[in-house]
Amino acid sequence: MNSISLTPLFRSSIGFDRFNDFFESALAAQSVTYPPYNVEKRGDDNYRIVVAAAGVDESELDIQVVRNMLTISSARRESPGEESQYLYQGIAQRAFKLSFRLDDYIEVEGASLKNGLLHVDLVRRLPEAAKPRRIAVNADLKAVASSNVVSIGQTA
């Protein structure tokens, strides 16, 4: 397997060193083929994950977010007492686990199961501190201290 070095990117960026781990884990991860799913962008700050969960009941689903990692899983279903002999079994009813790394400020807004499709809606909510702000040049020191505006050329 080829190794990718992100060292040139770190020369001009601060605080992005965790991306190296992110890319390494993404390259090392095996592709998940069950269950099939879609990842949709539904606007500037809205996303949706749609998972084909045929035959899965709401009570069998587990959706969790831990440290920016969204995990959708379902335990293996037990047969309801009937011992069936399948002549052909094309509908998979096995346990699954899907994991999605969420960017900062992405939150799960809700989930619904309808017609065998699990919809997980996500939204990006930027706090005021993360939104763009104007930086004043050569501002008065009192104004800088009271408004948290950074002045170029001044020392803290």
C-alpha positions, 0 to 999 in steps of 0.5 A: 500500500502506498503511503501518503505524507501530509507534511507539506500541508502542515507547513502552512496550517495550524491544528490540522495534524489530526487529519493525518490520522483521519486519512490513514484510518480512511485508507485502511478501512475496508469498504462496507457493502452491507447494508447499502446506504446513501449520503446526501447533501440537502443544502449548504448545511443539511445532510442526510444518510439513508440506510436500506434497513429492510425488515429491521424494526425501530427497536432493533436500531441503535444510533449513537454519536460519540466524539464526532463518530456517528454509529448506526447498528442493528443486532442480528434478528432472531427468528420468531420461533418458526424454523423455516427452510429457505429454498432461496434466501435473498433478503439478508437479515444480519447484524450491521454496523456503519460508522461515519466521522462527523465534522466539527459542528455537525449534529444529528437532528433526527432519525426516522424509519419509513418503508424500510429506509432509515433516514438520519438527518444532520445539520451543521450549526456554527457557533458565533465564535466560529463564524467569520469576523472582521479584524481591525487594524491599529484599533484602540487598545480599549476597543480591542479589549472590550470587543475581542477584536484582534489588532494586527501589530499589537502584542498581547 
